[in-house]
Amino acid sequence: MKNLKVLAGILCLILVLATFGFSAQGQKKVNFYAGAGAQLPLGDWSNVADMGFHLQAGILYPIYKMVDIQAGMGFFYNTGGEEYYDLKVSNVVVSVDGRYNLPLGKTKLFLVGGLGTYFRHAKLTAEYVVMDVVQSAVIQAADSVTANETNIGLRLGAGVALGKNFEVSAMFHIVSDANMLNLGIAYKF
């Protein structure tokens, strides 16, 4: 069932990118973007995970003078905090957002909102010491547990363009029990 959700998410992204890419040829200027930044866990998630990083790429398709559709894919990575120092969590995100470019003259501010499918993989490795009384030995052992989930999340953000090709943005992700804030920079081409 999970493989079917993953396949459906990837097929949706391919369909969105292909539709916008082919319909925009010769009509409107389609922009692609790639970026990176910091990923800050919020709420209960901040008690478990430390600050991480994110990578993103996607397409911006203009549908009206100040409105764009933004479709993309992202990768978020966190490690555990003090109590969960052997925790590693990655999220692959497929998203479609609406983007409103504010009409403020030379200042190029924008608001973003939409939905994303979050494919989360978590791995926790626990190391412990076992005392073998019969052989008078100390044995160090480790166990690891992995978990995979698929969640739908709400994405809300804002940003500002720096020059012609660079943008700085903040995006708030409301996802199940792992809310986060991304601060990043992207390059449009």
Helices and strands as residue ranges (DSSP letters): H 2-24, E 31-41, H 44-48, E 52-64, E 67-79, E 87-101, E 109-132, E 137-162, E 166-174, E 180-188
